[in-house]
């Protein structure tokens, strides 16, 4: 029996790369991004995992105390776990501080009757929707948040994103609602990024551990902002990328820097008053890295008219 060894060379992949190029999926080599937010800035700060008004109020008061700037606050446990009064209070806090407030779609497989989602192998479907009724429930969850003035929604399912994009086209969802695709959808390549942008995503959070070169490839293929974790809870690897942040801005702008995650134990962790203060410390550490290694980087102002700040209803 003769076994032939295939010698791998760069030229062997040229035909496939040329094919991808023809369909609009480009390859880049750590290219510096010339793309910007609408206000010509390169980066914004996002603090994820702020689950309730108490945590949000603590975060804002500490931010003001240290004179830091943040642009977006994200709740991850689900809209359906917030009372009407809690949503209204968070909306009011966001309006007063000129912050984007993104709430997460509540129905998901992990809250459903799915036994598969509770297993180790099935955990990758945990944030997705099962069946027609859960698709309806998810849209109702989002409409409830919108009715209180929320303008930003975190999406965990591409099918839901498709439906919401079409509903926006026919006027069932307001045109000014922003959809942010979560890292929990598991996307990390430029073809997926292009798909999400075409489906109506306003920003996209790729998987957390992409290299600088991988992030550069995503950026050169899409125009919507990227949401990049500067650090992570232990449940998603626990790695901290503070020294990489200046290069992340250079290759990935416009970018939201998702900062403060290492304080949490997991994605849906209920933080305390004190943990919100710890998240602010992480923002300070990241900002110091930017000021030292990329001082010319341009940060958005909270007064930007392009921010998805809630509306008073």
C-alpha positions in Angstrom: 0.0 0.0 0.0 1.5 3.3 -1.1 0.6 6.4 1.0 1.0 9.7 -0.8 1.9 12.7 1.3 0.4 16.0 0.2 2.8 18.9 0.5 0.9 22.0 1.6 1.9 25.2 0.0 0.3 28.7 0.0 -0.3 28.4 -3.7 -2.6 25.4 -3.1 -5.2 27.7 -1.5 -4.9 30.5 -4.2 -7.9 29.3 -6.1 -10.2 29.2 -3.1 -9.0 32.6 -1.9 -9.6 34.0 -5.4 -13.1 32.6 -5.3 -13.8 34.1 -1.9 -12.5 37.4 -3.2 -14.9 37.3 -6.1 -17.9 36.9 -3.7 -16.7 39.7 -1.5 -14.9 37.9 1.3 -11.6 39.7 1.4 -8.3 38.7 3.1 -6.2 41.3 4.8 -2.9 41.3 6.7 -3.3 43.2 10.0 -4.5 46.3 8.1 -5.0 49.5 10.0 -8.7 50.5 9.8 -9.6 53.8 8.3 -13.3 53.3 9.2 -14.9 55.4 12.0 -18.1 55.9 13.9 -20.5 58.5 12.4 -19.0 61.2 14.7 -15.5 60.3 13.3 -14.3 58.6 16.5 -12.6 55.2 16.7 -13.7 53.7 20.0 -16.4 53.7 22.7 -16.6 51.9 26.1 -19.3 49.3 26.8 -19.9 47.8 30.3 -21.6 44.4 30.0 -23.6 42.5 32.6 -25.3 45.4 34.3 -28.5 43.5 35.2 -30.6 45.9 37.2 -31.1 49.6 38.2 -29.1 49.3 41.4 -26.0 48.0 39.6 -26.5 50.6 36.9 -26.8 53.5 39.4 -23.7 52.3 41.2 -21.8 52.2 37.9 -22.8 55.7 36.8 -22.1 57.3 40.2 -18.6 55.7 40.2 -18.0 56.8 36.5 -18.9 60.3 37.5 -16.6 60.2 40.5 -13.6 59.3 38.5 -14.6 61.4 35.5 -14.5 58.5 33.1 -16.5 58.2 29.9 -18.7 55.2 29.0 -21.1 54.9 26.1 -23.1 51.7 26.4 -24.5 49.6 29.3 -25.6 46.1 28.5 -28.0 43.8 30.4 -27.6 40.1 29.6 -30.1 38.1 31.7 -33.1 39.0 29.6 -35.8 41.6 29.3 -38.5 39.2 30.7 -36.6 39.1 34.0 -37.0 42.8 34.5 -40.2 44.4 35.9 -41.8 47.4 34.2 -40.5 49.6 36.9 -37.0 48.3 36.6 -36.9 49.0 32.8 -38.3 52.5 33.3 -35.7 53.2 36.0 -32.8 52.0 33.8 -34.2 54.0 30.8 -34.3 57.1 33.0 -30.7 56.6 34.2 -29.5 56.1 30.6 -31.3 59.2 29.4 -29.9 61.3 32.2 -26.3 60.1 31.7 -26.6 60.0 27.8 -25.8 56.3 27.7 -26.9 53.6 25.3 -28.9 50.9 27.1 -29.0 47.5 25.5 -31.4 44.9 26.9 -31.2 41.2 26.0 -33.8 39.0 24.5 -35.3 37.0 27.3 -36.7 33.7 25.9 -33.8 31.4 25.0 -33.3 27.6 25.1 -31.7 27.7 28.6 -34.9 29.2 30.0 -37.1 26.9 27.9 -38.0 23.2 28.6 -35.0 22.1 26.5 -33.2 19.2 28.1 -30.5 19.4 25.5 -29.5 23.0 26.4 -28.8 21.9 29.9 -26.1 19.3 28.8 -22.5 20.0 28.1 -22.8 19.1 24.4 -26.0 20.9 24.0 -24.9 24.1 25.7 -24.0 25.7 22.4 -27.8 26.1 21.6 -28.5 27.6 25.1 -29.1 31.2 23.8 -31.0 30.3 20.7 -34.7 30.0 20.1 -36.6 26.6 19.8 -39.9 26.6 17.8 -42.3 29.1 16.4 -43.8 30.1 19.7 -40.5 31.0 21.2 -39.8 33.2 18.2 -43.1 35.0 18.9 -42.2 35.3 22.6 -38.8 36.8 21.8 -40.3 39.5 19.6 -42.9 40.3 22.2 -40.1 40.6 24.8 -38.3 43.1 22.5 -41.5 45.0 21.8 -42.1 45.4 25.5 -38.6 47.0 26.0 -39.2 49.3 23.0 -42.6 50.4 24.5 -40.6 51.8 27.5 -38.2 53.7 25.3 -35.3 51.2 24.9 -33.5 51.6 21.6 -30.9 48.8 21.9 -31.5 45.1 21.8 -28.9 42.2 22.2 -29.7 39.3 19.8 -28.6 35.7 20.3 -30.2 34.1 17.3 -29.6 34.8 13.6 -33.2 33.8 12.6 -34.5 36.3 15.1 -32.2 38.9 13.6 -33.6 38.1 10.2 -37.2 38.4 11.4 -36.5 41.7 13.2 -34.8 43.2 10.2 -37.8 42.3 8.0 -40.2 43.6 10.7 -38.3 46.9 10.7 -38.6 47.1 6.9 -42.4 46.9 7.1 -42.7 49.3 10.0 -43.5 46.7 12.8 -40.3 47.6 14.6 -39.1 51.3 14.7 -36.4 52.2 12.3 -34.1 53.6 15.1 -33.8 50.4 17.0 -30.3 49.0 17.1 -29.5 45.3 17.1 -26.3 44.1 18.7 -25.3 40.4 17.9 -23.9 38.7 20.9 -20.6 36.7 21.1 -22.8 33.7 22.2 -24.0 33.2 18.6 -20.4 31.9 18.1 -19.3 33.9 15.0 -15.7 34.6 14.2 -15.0 34.7 10.4 -15.6 37.4 7.8 -18.2 35.5 5.9 -20.3 35.3 9.0 -19.7 38.9 9.7 -21.0 39.9 6.3 -24.1 37.7 6.8 -24.9 39.4 10.1 -24.5 42.8 8.6 -26.8 41.9 5.7 -29.4 40.6 8.2 -29.6 43.9 9.9 -27.1 43.9 12.7 -26.0 47.4 13.9 -23.0 46.0 15.7 -21.4 42.6 16.0 -19.6 40.9 18.9 -17.4 38.1 17.5 -16.1 35.2 19.7 -13.9 36.6 22.4 -10.5 35.0 21.6 -9.8 36.2 18.0 -6.2 37.4 17.2 -5.5 40.9 16.1 -5.1 39.6 12.5 -8.4 37.9 12.7 -10.1 41.0 13.9 -8.5 43.0 11.1 -10.0 40.5 8.6 -13.5 41.0 10.1 -13.1 44.8 10.0 -12.1 45.0 6.4 -15.1 43.0 5.3 -17.9 44.9 7.2 -18.7 48.5 8.1 -20.8 48.1 11.3 -19.0 48.5 14.7 -17.3 45.5 16.3 -17.8 44.8 20.0 -14.6 43.4 21.5 -14.0 42.0 25.0 -11.0 43.6 26.7 -11.3 40.9 29.4 -13.5 38.0 30.3 -15.1 36.2 33.2 -13.6 32.8 34.0 -16.6 31.0 32.4 -15.5 32.3 29.0 -11.7 31.9 29.5 -10.8 34.5 32.0 -8.2 36.1 29.7 -7.3 39.8 29.9 -6.3 41.8 26.7 -5.5 45.3 28.2 -2.1 45.6 26.4 -3.7 44.6 23.1 -6.3 47.3 23.2 -4.3 49.9 21.3 -3.8 47.5 18.5 -7.4 46.4 18.6 -8.5 50.0 18.1 -6.1 50.4 15.2 -7.3 47.4 13.2 -10.9 47.1 14.3 -12.3 50.7 14.6 -15.0 51.6 14.9 -15.0 49.4 18.0 -16.9 49.1 21.3 -14.4 48.0 24.0 -16.4 45.7 26.3 -14.7 46.3 29.6 -15.2 45.0 33.2 -16.1 41.4 32.4 -13.4 39.9 34.5 -15.2 41.1 37.6 -18.1 38.7 36.8 -18.3 35.0 37.5 -20.2 34.3 34.3 -22.2 36.0 31.5 -25.5 36.3 33.5 -23.9 37.0 36.9 -25.9 39.3 39.2 -23.4 41.9 40.2 -23.5 43.9 43.4 -23.1 47.6 44.1 -19.4 47.0 44.9 -18.8 44.9 41.7 -20.1 47.7 39.6 -17.3 49.9 41.1 -14.8 47.2 40.3 -15.8 47.3 36.7 -15.1 51.1 36.6 -11.5 50.3 37.8 -11.1 48.1 34.7 -12.2 51.0 32.5 -9.5 53.1 34.1 -6.9 50.4 33.5 -7.8 50.1 29.8 -8.0 53.9 29.3 -4.4 54.2 30.7 -3.2 51.7 28.1 -4.8 53.7 25.3 -3.4 57.0 26.6 0.1 55.6 26.9 0.4 53.5 23.7 -2.1 55.1 21.3 -2.8 58.6 22.7 -4.1 59.9 19.3 -7.0 57.4 19.3 -10.3 59.3 19.2 -13.0 58.4 21.7 -16.7 59.2 21.1 -18.4 61.9 23.1 -21.5 61.1 25.0 -23.2 63.9 23.2 -23.0 62.1 19.9 -26.4 62.1 18.2 -25.6 58.7 16.8 -25.8 56.9 20.1 -28.8 54.6 20.7 -29.8 56.4 23.8 -33.3 55.5 25.1 -36.3 57.8 24.4 -38.7 59.1 27.0 -42.2 57.8 26.4 
